[in-house]
């Protein structure tokens, strides 16, 4: 799937309007539901294909934040053959009780992958946890940058962000697709190749 086609598909599948509570306590009227593409094998594979090309070459391990980043992390891991660490939000009280599941990160260059970056605050917290575990966090890769200050905040913490799309790009791709489509009821002349 071409990148522009992917942008339109993501917008059509994931963009919602209404009233949606967010983690920060507010309410937004536009919402990107990442689970709509993460649960669609065709879209998830296309996203993993495109996002994997943006990863820094020196990446040794991917890290994904539970729950939303995990399907994406697994898909990119499968696409690139890079190992994946999974970051828990809270320590479990059974099993290994680790906050970071997966391979050893000591001395390894890690890129955090996530579906959507808004302010970047959660990503910075996870980067701190990874660093304390011995990893060298070299960047962040996301599917959608919501243009809510995330890239600047991440850069202030030494974490360059590469995003497959920005919110504006998805909106523009959808608008452009609508503008280039014929209106219902308008006859479009067939082209025969003969003049």
Secondary structure, DSSP 8 states (H G I E B T S, - for coil): --HHHHHHHHHHHHEEEEEEE-TTS-EEEEEE-THHHHT-HHHHHHHHHHHHTTS-TT--EEEEETTTTHHHHHHHHHHH--EEEEE-SS--SSTT--SEESS--TT-EEEEEEEEESSSHHHHHHHHHHHHTT-EEEEEEEEEE-SSSHHHHHHHTT--EEEEEEHHHHHHHHHHHHHHS--TT-------S--
